[in-house]
Amino acid sequence: MSAPGPIVLQNDFGARNALTRAGFVDASVVEVPLKWCALSIKAIIDFIYKDTVRTAAVLERQTPDAIDRIHRAIREGAERFMRDGAYEVAWPAVLAAARKPHS
């Protein structure tokens, strides 16, 4: 059986189902409310290029004009996340745990 991708594991049902199918028991899944705080738009754009492999690969194939428009859209979209001098972006995680059954 191949490993499930991140999309499958991003919700309660998907994670619980993947653990059960892999033979684990007593699966539990909780969402952990996390926030990412960036001090500048540059930090957000740098994060996209340095830490999001697929998105960065798509962006690197764009024309300079398209890149300018994308960066402008990021700047405009980020404004709604401004709180006390930083950009606070909700970044929840799903934490899944299960137990290996006794043999």
C-alpha positions, 0 to 999 in steps of 0.5 A: 500500500502506498503512503497517503498524500497530504491532502488525504491526511488534512482532515479527521476522516482522511487521517482516521481512515488512513490509520485504520487501513494501515492496521492501527487501532484507537485512532484519534485526530485533533486540529491544532490551531496554529498561527504563522506571524510574518513581520513583512510582505517580503517574509511572506513572499520569501516563504513562498519561494523558499518553503513551498516547493510546488508553488515556487516551481509554478511561480518560477515559470511565470513571466516578469509581468505575471510575477509582478501581478502575483506579488501585488495580489499577495500584498493586497491579500495579506492586508486582511491578516495584519494584526499589531504590526505583523501578518497573522495567518491561521496555519492549523495542523491536524495531529493524528495518533493511533496505537499498534494492535497487540499481536 
